[in-house]
Amino acid sequence: MITGLHHVQVTVPTGAEIQAREFYCGVLGLSEIPKPETLRQRGGLWLRVGHCDIHIGTEDDVDRRRTKAHVAYEVDDLAFWREKLRSEGIEIIEGVAIPGFERFEFRDPFGNRVEMIERIA
């Protein structure tokens, strides 16, 4: 039986950890958590989101803009995030409507697809 989601991994180019921290911790406000010592030599960083983790790994020679794979962050104020990301110069991509939710997408500075989604009554 699957009981939950432990973590999601996205990648950034090797050596881009500083820029990843600036975006994911600075812009999105996620908290960094320590990587286990046994994995630190691989680069990247780990973040906490609610009860799950986001692992930012390093990977080269990947065209992240060509994939539909993505992380969807559930938020409680979609309008806030739309304006915050626009103010950071990030292009907002309107998502296809789905019942019970409002949402939009964007690409992080590394090309990873990201979705912001909010439940509506």
Secondary structure, 3 states (H helix, E strand, C coil): CCCCCCEEEEEECCCCHHHHHHHHHHHCCCEEECCCHHHHHHCCEEEEECCEEEEEEECCCCCHHHCCCEEEEECCCHHHHHHHHHHCCCCCEECCCECCEEEEEEECCCCCEEEEEEECC
